[in-house]
Amino acid sequence: MNINTKEMYSEVYGVLDMLGENYISKLPSSLYNMIKEEKLETYNPNYDATISLDKQNLKRETLSMIALFHLNYWCDSEDEKNKLKELFKSNEEKHQLEIREKYNPDNIFKKHNQVKEIKDNIVKNENSLVEYKETFFTRFINKIKNIFHIK
């Protein structure tokens, strides 16, 4: 098992320890024992009960596991489970929408076209800044055209 997974188990164990025996007793003992055995012994995170878990620098996997425990073991009623499932569903929809907006191929091509237009505008502006100098021969021809009123 890799170190990140062991750290996640350590964080879950620390959260369960913070929550207390009331929450631990609702978990299957085999699950709790597995968490206890698989945790990293050298990593013992401590948490403050006055600060919410999302502000305590937990791994995403740890929060997911705690949320799963809440859904499967700590919800007291079916109504509470259904509300939690709806919350999970709405969060997933928001997440998918953000991903779709961020990685939408149409938007990527639009941005590419916008960048190309900006580059073209810069090139046009640079070309307009170049000074045009008439050569002796061009000036001579223009004078003759002026004399004969030819444009």
Secondary structure as a PSIPRED ss2 file (coil, helix, strand):
# PSIPRED VFORMAT (PSIPRED V4.0)

   1 M C   1.000  0.000  0.000
   2 N C   1.000  0.000  0.000
   3 I H   0.000  1.000  0.000
   4 N H   0.000  1.000  0.000
   5 T H   0.000  1.000  0.000
   6 K H   0.000  1.000  0.000
   7 E H   0.000  1.000  0.000
   8 M H   0.000  1.000  0.000
   9 Y H   0.000  1.000  0.000
  10 S H   0.000  1.000  0.000
  11 E H   0.000  1.000  0.000
  12 V H   0.000  1.000  0.000
  13 Y H   0.000  1.000  0.000
  14 G H   0.000  1.000  0.000
  15 V H   0.000  1.000  0.000
  16 L H   0.000  1.000  0.000
  17 D H   0.000  1.000  0.000
  18 M H   0.000  1.000  0.000
  19 L H   0.000  1.000  0.000
  20 G C   1.000  0.000  0.000
  21 E H   0.000  1.000  0.000
  22 N H   0.000  1.000  0.000
  23 Y H   0.000  1.000  0.000
  24 I H   0.000  1.000  0.000
  25 S C   1.000  0.000  0.000
  26 K C   1.000  0.000  0.000
  27 L C   1.000  0.000  0.000
  28 P C   1.000  0.000  0.000
  29 S H   0.000  1.000  0.000
  30 S H   0.000  1.000  0.000
  31 L H   0.000  1.000  0.000
  32 Y H   0.000  1.000  0.000
  33 N H   0.000  1.000  0.000
  34 M H   0.000  1.000  0.000
  35 I H   0.000  1.000  0.000
  36 K H   0.000  1.000  0.000
  37 E H   0.000  1.000  0.000
  38 E H   0.000  1.000  0.000
  39 K C   1.000  0.000  0.000
  40 L C   1.000  0.000  0.000
  41 E C   1.000  0.000  0.000
  42 T C   1.000  0.000  0.000
  43 Y C   1.000  0.000  0.000
  44 N C   1.000  0.000  0.000
  45 P C   1.000  0.000  0.000
  46 N C   1.000  0.000  0.000
  47 Y C   1.000  0.000  0.000
  48 D C   1.000  0.000  0.000
  49 A C   1.000  0.000  0.000
  50 T C   1.000  0.000  0.000
  51 I C   1.000  0.000  0.000
  52 S C   1.000  0.000  0.000
  53 L H   0.000  1.000  0.000
  54 D H   0.000  1.000  0.000
  55 K H   0.000  1.000  0.000
  56 Q C   1.000  0.000  0.000
  57 N C   1.000  0.000  0.000
  58 L C   1.000  0.000  0.000
  59 K C   1.000  0.000  0.000
  60 R H   0.000  1.000  0.000
  61 E H   0.000  1.000  0.000
  62 T H   0.000  1.000  0.000
  63 L H   0.000  1.000  0.000
  64 S H   0.000  1.000  0.000
  65 M H   0.000  1.000  0.000
  66 I H   0.000  1.000  0.000
  67 A H   0.000  1.000  0.000
  68 L H   0.000  1.000  0.000
  69 F H   0.000  1.000  0.000
  70 H H   0.000  1.000  0.000
  71 L H   0.000  1.000  0.000
  72 N H   0.000  1.000  0.000
  73 Y H   0.000  1.000  0.000
  74 W H   0.000  1.000  0.000
  75 C C   1.000  0.000  0.000
  76 D C   1.000  0.000  0.000
  77 S C   1.000  0.000  0.000
  78 E H   0.000  1.000  0.000
  79 D H   0.000  1.000  0.000
  80 E H   0.000  1.000  0.000
  81 K H   0.000  1.000  0.000
  82 N H   0.000  1.000  0.000
  83 K H   0.000  1.000  0.000
  84 L H   0.000  1.000  0.000
  85 K H   0.000  1.000  0.000
  86 E H   0.000  1.000  0.000
  87 L H   0.000  1.000  0.000
  88 F H   0.000  1.000  0.000
  89 K H   0.000  1.000  0.000
  90 S H   0.000  1.000  0.000
  91 N H   0.000  1.000  0.000
  92 E H   0.000  1.000  0.000
  93 E H   0.000  1.000  0.000
  94 K H   0.000  1.000  0.000
  95 H H   0.000  1.000  0.000
  96 Q H   0.000  1.000  0.000
  97 L H   0.000  1.000  0.000
  98 E H   0.000  1.000  0.000
  99 I H   0.000  1.000  0.000
 100 R H   0.000  1.000  0.000
 101 E H   0.000  1.000  0.000
 102 K H   0.000  1.000  0.000
 103 Y H   0.000  1.000  0.000
 104 N C   1.000  0.000  0.000
 105 P H   0.000  1.000  0.000
 106 D H   0.000  1.000  0.000
 107 N H   0.000  1.000  0.000
 108 I H   0.000  1.000  0.000
 109 F H   0.000  1.000  0.000
 110 K H   0.000  1.000  0.000
 111 K H   0.000  1.000  0.000
 112 H H   0.000  1.000  0.000
 113 N H   0.000  1.000  0.000
 114 Q H   0.000  1.000  0.000
 115 V H   0.000  1.000  0.000
 116 K H   0.000  1.000  0.000
 117 E H   0.000  1.000  0.000
 118 I H   0.000  1.000  0.000
 119 K H   0.000  1.000  0.000
 120 D H   0.000  1.000  0.000
 121 N H   0.000  1.000  0.000
 122 I H   0.000  1.000  0.000
 123 V H   0.000  1.000  0.000
 124 K H   0.000  1.000  0.000
 125 N H   0.000  1.000  0.000
 126 E H   0.000  1.000  0.000
 127 N H   0.000  1.000  0.000
 128 S H   0.000  1.000  0.000
 129 L H   0.000  1.000  0.000
 130 V C   1.000  0.000  0.000
 131 E C   1.000  0.000  0.000
 132 Y C   1.000  0.000  0.000
 133 K C   1.000  0.000  0.000
 134 E C   1.000  0.000  0.000
 135 T C   1.000  0.000  0.000
 136 F H   0.000  1.000  0.000
 137 F H   0.000  1.000  0.000
 138 T H   0.000  1.000  0.000
 139 R H   0.000  1.000  0.000
 140 F H   0.000  1.000  0.000
 141 I H   0.000  1.000  0.000
 142 N H   0.000  1.000  0.000
 143 K H   0.000  1.000  0.000
 144 I H   0.000  1.000  0.000
 145 K H   0.000  1.000  0.000
 146 N H   0.000  1.000  0.000
 147 I H   0.000  1.000  0.000
 148 F C   1.000  0.000  0.000
 149 H C   1.000  0.000  0.000
 150 I C   1.000  0.000  0.000
 151 K C   1.000  0.000  0.000
